[in-house]
């Protein structure tokens, strides 16, 4: 059995953006699976984005925001004064 690869953030900005994305997704009660299916990507792609290890393209962030039910700016804000 292969060891599980855990995604690691590329940097503090990526980690903050991913954490914001995850927080908003969970607040809106959208599952990883539902978001991934509706985006046409794997659950791991979303998981790696939320970990800050991989960044989504801007068009995917806009689509994710529509699916989650928020404005794209809500997913990319770095401050925590939501």
C-alpha positions as CSV (number, residue, x, y, z in Angstrom):
1,X,0.0,0.0,0.0
2,X,1.3,3.4,-1.0
3,X,1.8,6.1,1.7
4,X,-0.7,8.9,1.4
5,X,0.7,12.1,0.1
6,X,-0.4,15.1,2.1
7,X,-0.6,18.4,0.3
8,X,1.5,21.1,1.7
9,X,1.0,24.8,1.1
10,X,3.4,26.5,-1.3
11,X,3.5,29.6,0.9
12,X,1.5,31.7,3.4
13,X,-0.6,33.4,0.8
14,X,-1.6,30.1,-0.8
15,X,-2.4,28.6,2.6
16,X,-4.5,31.6,3.5
17,X,-6.4,31.6,0.2
18,X,-7.0,27.8,0.5
19,X,-8.2,28.2,4.1
20,X,-10.6,31.0,3.1
21,X,-12.0,28.8,0.3
22,X,-12.5,25.9,2.6
23,X,-14.2,28.1,5.3
24,X,-16.6,29.6,2.8
25,X,-17.4,26.3,1.2
26,X,-18.2,24.7,4.5
27,X,-20.2,27.7,5.7
28,X,-22.3,27.3,2.6
29,X,-22.7,23.6,3.3
30,X,-21.2,22.5,0.0
31,X,-19.3,19.2,0.1
32,X,-16.0,18.5,-1.5
33,X,-17.6,15.8,-3.7
34,X,-20.4,18.0,-4.9
35,X,-18.1,20.9,-5.7
36,X,-15.6,18.7,-7.5
37,X,-18.3,17.0,-9.5
38,X,-19.9,20.3,-10.6
39,X,-16.5,21.7,-11.4
40,X,-15.6,18.6,-13.4
41,X,-12.4,17.8,-11.4
42,X,-11.4,15.4,-8.7
43,X,-12.0,15.8,-5.0
44,X,-8.2,15.8,-4.6
45,X,-7.9,18.8,-6.9
46,X,-10.2,20.8,-4.6
47,X,-8.5,19.3,-1.5
48,X,-5.1,20.4,-2.8
49,X,-6.4,23.9,-3.5
50,X,-7.8,24.2,0.0
51,X,-4.5,23.1,1.4
52,X,-2.7,25.8,-0.6
53,X,-0.6,23.3,-2.5
54,X,-2.2,24.0,-5.9
55,X,-4.1,27.1,-7.0
56,X,-7.2,27.0,-9.2
57,X,-7.4,29.0,-12.4
58,X,-9.4,32.2,-12.1
59,X,-12.2,30.8,-14.3
60,X,-12.5,27.8,-12.0
61,X,-12.6,30.1,-8.9
62,X,-15.4,32.1,-10.5
63,X,-17.3,28.8,-11.3
64,X,-16.7,27.5,-7.8
65,X,-18.1,30.7,-6.3
66,X,-21.3,30.4,-8.4
67,X,-21.6,26.8,-7.3
68,X,-21.0,27.7,-3.6
69,X,-23.4,30.7,-3.9
70,X,-21.0,33.5,-3.2
71,X,-19.2,36.3,-5.1
72,X,-15.8,35.2,-6.3
73,X,-14.2,38.0,-4.2
74,X,-15.5,36.2,-1.1
75,X,-13.3,33.2,-2.0
76,X,-10.2,35.3,-2.6
77,X,-10.2,37.7,0.3
78,X,-7.2,37.4,2.6
79,X,-8.6,39.2,5.6
80,X,-10.5,37.2,8.2
81,X,-13.1,39.9,9.0
82,X,-15.8,38.1,7.1
